[in-house]
């Protein structure tokens, strides 16, 4: 069974390796950051999510929106990747 799965997936794995080895590192950074920006734009199109609307909060209302925090995390990921690559 193991050999059958390996024989089926080997051509795809070889193709992925060739594709990954042909992309220069600078382009890989651009692709990674572009994917994170597309995800951030997609997050903006989602409906507003506010946790615990039955509780009293002391933070301003716009900080309750989970989309803000998701975008903040995506920005932090992009900055970390760019700085420490």
ChimeraX attribute file (.defattr): number of C-alpha atoms within 10 A of each C-alpha:
attribute: neighborCount
match mode: 1-to-1
recipient: residues
	/A:1	6
	/A:2	6
	/A:3	8
	/A:4	8
	/A:5	9
	/A:6	11
	/A:7	11
	/A:8	10
	/A:9	11
	/A:10	11
	/A:11	11
	/A:12	11
	/A:13	12
	/A:14	11
	/A:15	11
	/A:16	11
	/A:17	11
	/A:18	11
	/A:19	10
	/A:20	12
	/A:21	10
	/A:22	8
	/A:23	11
	/A:24	9
	/A:25	12
	/A:26	9
	/A:27	10
	/A:28	12
	/A:29	15
	/A:30	12
	/A:31	13
	/A:32	13
	/A:33	19
	/A:34	13
	/A:35	14
	/A:36	17
	/A:37	16
	/A:38	11
	/A:39	15
	/A:40	19
	/A:41	12
	/A:42	12
	/A:43	16
	/A:44	14
	/A:45	10
	/A:46	9
	/A:47	10
	/A:48	14
	/A:49	12
	/A:50	13
	/A:51	10
	/A:52	9
	/A:53	9
	/A:54	6
	/A:55	7
	/A:56	7
	/A:57	10
	/A:58	6
	/A:59	8
	/A:60	7
	/A:61	9
	/A:62	11
	/A:63	11
	/A:64	17
	/A:65	14
	/A:66	16
	/A:67	21
	/A:68	16
	/A:69	12
	/A:70	15
	/A:71	19
	/A:72	13
	/A:73	13
	/A:74	17
	/A:75	16
	/A:76	12
	/A:77	13
	/A:78	18
	/A:79	13
	/A:80	11
	/A:81	13
	/A:82	13
	/A:83	7
	/A:84	6
	/A:85	9
